[in-house]
Amino acid sequence: MRNASSRLSFGLASLVAVSATLFSTMTFGANDPASASRTVDPGAIRVLLSADPETTMAATMNGTIQSLGVTLGQTISKGRPLVQMDCAEPRARLGMADAELAGARETLTAKSALRKLDAVGDMELNLAKSAADRAAAAVSLARTQVGYCTVAAPFSGRVARVYVRAHESVNAGAPLLDLVSDGPLKLRLNVPSRMLRDLRIGSPFNINVTETGKSYTAKVSAINARVDAVAQSIEIEGRLTAPAAELLPGMSGVAQFQQTR
């Protein structure tokens, strides 16, 4: 009976030892730096895809948004109205300026006729001319302010973000929406400065985009005029050699350059 109990205890102890060894081996493999380095390359050259151009449309006047004619992701053509502000007050100012200009011109016409009869002097005529010029400038200013009521697309593209809603009051300079071009994407990346000896405008390279899992060919289109002395890197830009409809601004990947000796 004592021998059977001893054999059972020895078997349990052996099983625990084997399990502990197996667990230790699995844990070491998961935390092995060499294994992690095979999946994530710390020396990889990261590349960011960005729209060219892209901009944040901002309000050019204080007021209330009368209508918002865009939605997230919508395709927009150049010159299309995006945001319409309440324009009652600027239009009223324009009407006042037009009336003042009409009166100033009538006064100038009368003064000119009187000057021919020597009924007024040159000074009065010149003052009438100045008043008419000021009124014309006021009309021009009022028309410009009326133009601020409509925010139009400066280029064709897509809406990437909408910051406001209809009937919301905003101040001048407040962001309204982000617009990104639907044209060719720009590739932005930082490469080690030692690569400058081989880099030229037009130098080819490949990019592997994470989101699509595909590889694309590109060429260097611009090289920065200054090296980052701290990081020992330089910023460059590139363009795809062929359009790819599945690529979107904000995607990223890894760039691969041909190694030269």
C-alpha positions in Angstrom: 0.0 0.0 0.0 2.9 2.3 0.9 4.7 1.5 -2.4 1.6 2.3 -4.5 1.2 5.7 -2.7 4.9 6.5 -3.4 4.5 5.6 -7.1 1.4 7.9 -7.4 3.2 10.8 -5.7 6.2 10.4 -8.0 4.0 10.4 -11.1 2.1 13.6 -10.0 5.4 15.3 -9.3 6.8 14.4 -12.8 3.6 15.6 -14.5 3.9 19.0 -12.6 7.5 19.3 -13.6 6.8 18.6 -17.3 3.9 21.1 -17.3 6.1 23.8 -15.7 8.9 23.2 -18.2 6.4 23.4 -21.2 4.9 26.7 -19.8 8.3 28.2 -19.3 9.3 27.4 -22.9 6.1 28.9 -24.3 6.5 32.1 -22.3 10.1 32.5 -23.3 9.2 32.1 -26.9 6.4 34.7 -26.7 8.7 37.2 -25.0 11.7 36.4 -27.2 13.0 39.7 -28.7 14.5 37.9 -31.6 11.0 36.5 -32.5 9.4 39.9 -32.2 12.0 41.5 -34.4 11.1 39.1 -37.2 7.6 40.5 -37.3 8.2 44.2 -36.7 11.2 45.8 -38.4 12.3 48.8 -36.3 14.4 50.0 -39.3 11.5 50.0 -41.8 10.9 53.3 -43.7 7.3 54.2 -43.0 5.4 56.0 -45.7 2.1 58.0 -45.3 -0.3 58.6 -48.1 -1.8 62.1 -48.2 -4.1 64.1 -50.5 -2.6 66.8 -52.6 -4.0 69.3 -52.0 -6.1 69.1 -48.8 -7.5 71.9 -46.6 -9.7 72.8 -43.8 -12.5 75.2 -44.9 -13.1 77.9 -42.3 -15.8 80.5 -41.8 -14.9 83.9 -43.2 -17.5 85.8 -41.2 -19.4 85.7 -37.9 -23.0 84.4 -38.4 -25.4 81.5 -38.5 -25.1 78.6 -40.9 -28.3 78.7 -43.0 -27.7 75.4 -44.9 -25.0 72.8 -45.1 -25.0 71.1 -48.5 -22.4 68.3 -47.8 -22.1 65.0 -46.1 -19.2 62.9 -44.9 -17.3 61.2 -47.8 -19.3 63.1 -50.5 -17.6 63.9 -53.8 -17.5 67.6 -54.5 -16.7 69.5 -57.7 -14.7 72.7 -57.8 -16.8 75.8 -57.2 -19.7 74.0 -55.7 -21.3 75.8 -52.7 -20.6 73.9 -49.5 -21.9 76.1 -46.7 -24.4 79.0 -46.9 -24.4 81.5 -44.1 -27.3 83.7 -43.2 -26.7 86.8 -45.4 -29.5 89.1 -44.4 -27.3 91.7 -42.6 -24.5 91.8 -45.3 -27.1 92.3 -48.0 -28.7 95.1 -46.1 -25.3 96.8 -45.8 -24.9 96.4 -49.6 -28.2 98.0 -50.2 -27.2 101.0 -48.0 -23.9 101.3 -49.8 -25.6 101.3 -53.2 -28.0 104.0 -52.0 -25.1 106.2 -50.7 -23.2 105.7 -54.0 -26.2 106.8 -56.0 -26.5 109.9 -53.9 -22.8 110.7 -54.1 -22.9 110.4 -57.9 -25.9 112.7 -58.1 -24.1 115.2 -56.0 -21.0 115.0 -58.1 -23.1 115.5 -61.3 -24.7 118.6 -59.8 -21.4 120.0 -58.6 -19.9 119.4 -62.0 -22.7 121.4 -63.7 -22.4 124.2 -61.2 -18.6 124.3 -61.7 -19.2 125.0 -65.4 -21.3 128.0 -64.4 -18.6 129.1 -61.9 -21.2 128.7 -59.1 -18.9 126.4 -57.1 -15.2 126.3 -56.7 -12.7 123.5 -57.4 -12.6 122.5 -53.8 -16.3 121.7 -53.6 -16.0 119.7 -56.8 -13.0 117.7 -55.6 -14.8 117.0 -52.3 -17.8 115.7 -54.3 -15.5 113.4 -56.3 -13.9 112.1 -53.1 -17.3 111.3 -51.6 -18.3 109.4 -54.7 -15.1 107.4 -54.6 -15.6 106.6 -50.9 -19.2 105.4 -51.7 -17.9 103.2 -54.5 -15.3 101.7 -52.2 -18.0 101.0 -49.6 -20.1 99.2 -52.2 -17.1 97.1 -53.2 -16.5 96.2 -49.5 -20.2 95.3 -49.0 -20.2 93.0 -52.0 -17.1 91.3 -50.7 -18.8 90.7 -47.4 -21.9 89.3 -49.2 -19.5 86.9 -51.0 -18.4 85.6 -47.6 -21.9 84.2 -47.1 -21.2 81.3 -49.5 -18.3 78.9 -48.9 -17.4 77.2 -52.1 -15.0 74.3 -52.9 -11.6 75.6 -54.0 -10.9 72.3 -55.8 -12.6 69.0 -56.6 -12.3 66.4 -53.9 -14.1 64.6 -51.1 -15.4 65.7 -47.7 -13.2 64.1 -45.0 -14.7 65.7 -41.9 -17.6 68.0 -41.1 -17.3 70.1 -38.0 -20.6 72.0 -37.9 -24.3 71.6 -38.4 -27.0 73.7 -40.0 -28.4 76.6 -37.9 -25.3 76.6 -35.8 -23.6 80.0 -35.0 -19.9 80.3 -35.8 -17.2 82.9 -35.5 -14.9 83.9 -38.3 -12.0 81.4 -38.6 -14.0 78.5 -37.1 -13.4 75.2 -39.0 -16.3 74.1 -41.1 -15.1 70.9 -42.9 -12.0 69.1 -44.2 -11.7 68.7 -48.0 -9.2 66.3 -49.6 -8.4 66.2 -53.3 -9.5 63.2 -55.3 -6.4 63.6 -57.5 -3.1 61.6 -57.3 -1.9 60.9 -53.8 1.3 62.3 -52.4 3.7 59.9 -50.5 5.5 61.3 -47.5 8.3 59.6 -45.8 11.6 60.2 -43.9 14.6 58.3 -45.0 18.1 58.1 -43.4 20.3 60.9 -44.6 23.0 58.5 -45.7 20.7 57.6 -48.6 21.1 61.0 -50.1 24.1 59.8 -52.1 21.8 57.6 -54.1 18.5 59.5 -54.1 17.5 61.7 -57.0 14.3 63.1 -58.3 12.8 60.2 -60.2 14.5 57.5 -58.1 12.1 54.4 -58.1 11.0 52.6 -55.0 8.2 50.3 -53.9 5.6 50.7 -51.1 3.7 48.0 -49.3 0.4 49.5 -48.1 -0.8 48.0 -44.8 -4.5 48.5 -45.4 -4.6 46.8 -48.9 -1.8 44.3 -48.4 -0.6 45.2 -51.9 2.7 46.5 -53.3 2.9 49.6 -55.6 5.7 51.3 -57.5 6.5 54.9 -57.0 9.1 57.6 -57.8 10.7 60.3 -55.7 9.1 63.7 -56.6 10.7 66.0 -54.0 13.6 66.1 -51.6 13.7 68.4 -48.6 16.4 71.1 -48.6 17.4 70.4 -45.0 18.5 67.3 -43.1 17.2 66.7 -39.6 20.5 66.7 -37.7 19.0 65.1 -34.6 17.3 62.1 -36.3 19.8 62.0 -39.2 17.0 61.8 -41.6 15.5 63.8 -44.5 11.9 64.1 -45.6 11.1 63.2 -49.2 7.9 63.0 -51.2 6.9 60.6 -53.9 4.2 59.8 -56.5 2.7 56.5 -57.6 3.7 55.5 -61.1 0.1 54.3 -61.8 -3.2 55.3 -60.3 -4.8 53.0 -57.7 -8.4 53.7 -56.9 -8.4 51.6 -53.7 -5.9 53.9 -52.0 -7.1 56.6 -49.7 -5.5 59.5 -47.9 -4.3 58.4 -44.4 -3.2 54.9 -45.4 0.3 53.9 -44.5 2.9 51.3 -45.3 6.5 50.6 -45.7 8.8 51.8 -48.4 11.6 49.7 -50.0 14.4 51.2 -51.9 16.9 49.4 -54.2 20.1 48.9 -52.3 23.2 50.3 -54.0 26.8 49.6 -53.1 
